[in-house]
Amino acid sequence: MPSERNRRNFLKATGVGLLGGLAGCTRGGSGSEGGDGSSGDGSTGTGTGSDGELAISLDKYTGADIDWKQFEGTKINIGAVQHPWVSAIKPAVPVFEELTGIDVVWNILPEQQFRTKRQTDVSTGAGQFDVFYMDQVVNQFREEGWIQPLDPYFEDSSLYDEAWYQPDDLFEASKWQAHGGGYSDTWTGIPITVEVQTQFYRKDLYEKHGLEVAETLEQFRQNAKTIHENESDVVGTVGRGQKGYGMNIYILNTFLREHGAKLWDSFPDDSGLDSQGVIDAAEWYTKLLQDYGPEGASTQTWSDVLTTMQEGRAGHIVADANLFWPGLTGEDSKVAENIGIAKAPKPADGTFSPNAFNWQISTSKNASNSEQAFLFMLWASSEPTNTWLHLNSSAAFSVRQSVWENDEFRSRVGDNFAQVTLDSLQEAAPDPFDRKYPEWGQRYSEELQRAIAGQKSAEAAMTQAAKIAEDIYSG
Amino acid sequence: MSTPTQTETASKTPLTRVRDLWNDYLPYWFMAPMVLVMVMITFFPGAYDLYLSLIAEPTFNVFEAEFVGLSNFETAFTRGGAFHSFVITITVVVSALLLESALGFVLAALVAGVESGRAKSFYRVLFIVPMAVAPVSLATIGRIMLNSEIGIIPYVIETGTPFAAPNFLSEVPLLTVILLDTWNWTPFMFIIFYAGLSSVPDTLVEASRVDGAPLWRRYVHVIIPYMKTVVFVAVLIRLIDLFRTFGVVYGLTNGGPGTATQLVSINIYEQMFINNQLGVAAAIAIVYLVLVVALCNVIIAKVGFEGVWD
């Protein structure tokens, strides 16, 4: 549906892109703007106010039966990706330093560079990072013996006070993923952020066409059809079609669970990817994108989805509440006033089961300061720090229920957004990242992408994905 | 280097012997630092890559490493998709090389034939611009220009021709990759061919024209043979560079849909950074390196030319 307006947008975008490209040829630039942060710059935050007061009162922590000062005078290195949690927590880090006497040094890298450095650090036994971001490779690292289980620290009365920490305040989905997604009996790290899938829709278009917010997949499809067929320059829906385990399968996994299927009916012999529930979910998702999505749906990434929705060119989407809400309702969005949020749809006879993803921080067996690292994890994920962080930044990814129930936070982010996210997080079912998930997840996503591109049927794609996943374990 | 007699050797002090050793092998001592650097930057990474391809999990400690023989190589070609990515790579390399060489030569010949110096300068700059665009920017621009919703290329095809525009990134991704690379790198061939054409003596061309040779004969029998070395060097450099293609394709298609545009370089990257299969990635890299080096050597040996290495 090309139009004159889009043409002008394109020319502007191309002009900017071309200039950027030419600029990219120059040497000696400052690298990535916004701080690639590969600096180990220590804590650069301003944890103290202008009058020298700390951002968070130490009283919030000193009441805990924890010997915060036992490692005074030491230092911890934190390896992290460029992530909103880092920017949000940095200003509070002086509070931790004051509380414990432990200096914090940040090593912040772009995601792929960080993964490489983390892999090298743990596999070679260098132990440079005392604390590091951990993601889908958690079970691979755990089984290699690279991750230090945290249970011994939780059992150490000088390091942990359960009554103060309130572990039950953490979402079950977050705790489950921190236990290797059901593959580990011990804590592999502590969750710091969570993202859960919800539905975003255009309130103005729904009102214009008399549509009800979809509760079922069929309603979701019908709403997409109505908008797609009756609006020019607006597609019914848009979704992640690009391969990658954070891309298309991250969305499909919600729908397959809601269809009563699961990943690994019997680990590691039966992946479950060729079960009827998965095939039904894959057929529904591919057909939805093919019929009512944009051209080239198979190449859409999450950022394409966000941009399309921000530009007002899609009727509704299923995406991460926490990642998309600021983008869709912020100043970059042309439809900020018209974005509604609701729980992700489910089959009429299915179970609501949205996918979720947690970033966690872990420590390695070779780290020199794992106990200090544990204190940092505890402090960073504690209720006082979490609440402060969510009231004093644009963050909206708390792993603690109490934050989502906090009136001040709810008034900042919007009551409806907070309630939908809270409800979704309480029912969330994250992906279980088994040891070889990165490998077979990638291949599974490639098969799904082929189906979305129309190169093969969803059934053939999922059957092939099942075979690949099982071969990877049997081989 | 003289051969010392027994008497001379016996009478030499240790210091003298060291001095002789220094003097006798002086060129080698001077070369040693450079050789050391070369070993560090070429031999060591290669050896480490080979080591990684033979072990189960990466570790710097050789004594702790679990050697698995050729298992990673087997995995690479069974479930690692190595064969498929080699086929894709060869398709892209051959197609793009032919297109870039042909277009580069035609453009160079056309510009060389322009009489006006100002016009010639304008065309030279114009044709070089695409090569100056950074790969990731090119991929981004490509995604926008080829986008079925807002892209100018589908728009021009649909409004200016009787044909429906395909979805470039999902229906004809391989062709799209080849054409984008051609757009990006034809200027490189153009520059070299243009320089080569400028070096052909006017008297030679004039003589063939006086002899009545038509334009195409002048090119086929006079100009191109004269430029053989230039053409060979340009093709060889571009060939090697094409095997290293990564950024544009990864930015444009991520190697997809599925694995439709998964070059070997992308496969290695995905095995390494997405699948965390360092051994498999290293195995594919080793095979790739050997094949590319062998291919280049075969080409140099078979085509054979003088004046390049000498």
Interface residues (C-beta under 8 A of the other chain):
Chain A: M1 P2 N6 R7 N9 F10 L11 A13 T14 G17 L18 G20 G21 L22 G24 C25 Q112 R115 T116 Q119 T120 S123 T124 G125 V137 Q140 E144 V235 Q242 K243 G244 Y245 P294 E295 G296 A297 S298 T299 R313 P438 E439 Q442 R443 E446 E447 Q449 R450 I452 A453 G454 Q455 I468 D471 I472 G475
Chain B: E57 P58 T59 F60 N61 T75 T78 R79 A132 V133 A134 V136 S137 L138 T140 I141 R143 I144 M145 N147 S148 E149 I150 G151 I152 P154 Y155 E158 N167 F168 L169 S170 E171 T253 N254 G255 G256 P257 G258 T259 A260 E270 F273 I274 N275 N276 Q277 L278
